[in-house]
Amino acid sequence: MKALTYLLIVLLFALDADAVSGQNKRSAKAYTTYDAGEYYAAIDQFKDAYQKTSDKKEKLNIAFYIAECYRKTDNSPQAALWYGKVIAKDYENPKSGLLDNFWNISGAHFFVMEPGVNIEMNLSRKLTLVAGVSYRYVTGLNENDENVSITHVTNEELSGLNFNIGLKFGKEKKNKN
């Protein structure tokens, strides 16, 4: 009888460990998908992990990343909903204060180069339309630096394609003929 009792206890622990392992696998897959920039797929994976996990801390972390996915896919209403869940529970994640992230890297040294092209078109003698495109290249940001590492900001996230458009107002242009 004792052997049967021990066997049942071991079996219950094994089943419980397998369930926890399944939860960790679900969330690990979601984090990997998120890190790959596949935010739409990560939303579904995070939601699945959110429903299946019972750990309150992990549930809050998953909710934060669901909000981040919605923010990065320009779905502000859903992002606000999920951020609200996180804020209501006093969740603290260094990445949640986006402005703080940039203050944390303000003392870091890194190289930025942004070549670009602008086109100007005169709309009138005093008004010019300006449109352009550039690419910002950032390198040298030490992601292992203690201030930078808490921000989760990378060289790749600061680099990217930029577009600009503007109007120039000025004095009437005189032709030199």
Sequence and secondary structure as in RCSB ss.txt:
>XXXX:A:sequence
MKALTYLLIVLLFALDADAVSGQNKRSAKAYTTYDAGEYYAAIDQFKDAYQKTSDKKEKLNIAFYIAECYRKTDN
SPQAALWYGKVIAKDYENPKSGLLDNFWNISGAHFFVMEPGVNIEMNLSRKLTLVAGVSYRYVTGLNENDENVSI
THVTNEELSGLNFNIGLKFGKEKKNKN
>XXXX:A:secstr
 HHHHHHHHHHHHHHHHHHHHHHHHHHHHHHHHHHTT HHHHHHHHHHHHHH   HHHHHHHHHHHHHHHHHTT 
HHHHHHHHHHHHHTT   GGG HHHHHHHTTT   EEE  EEEEEEESSSSEEEEEEEEEEEEE   TTSHHHHT
TT  HHHH EEEEEEEEEE S      
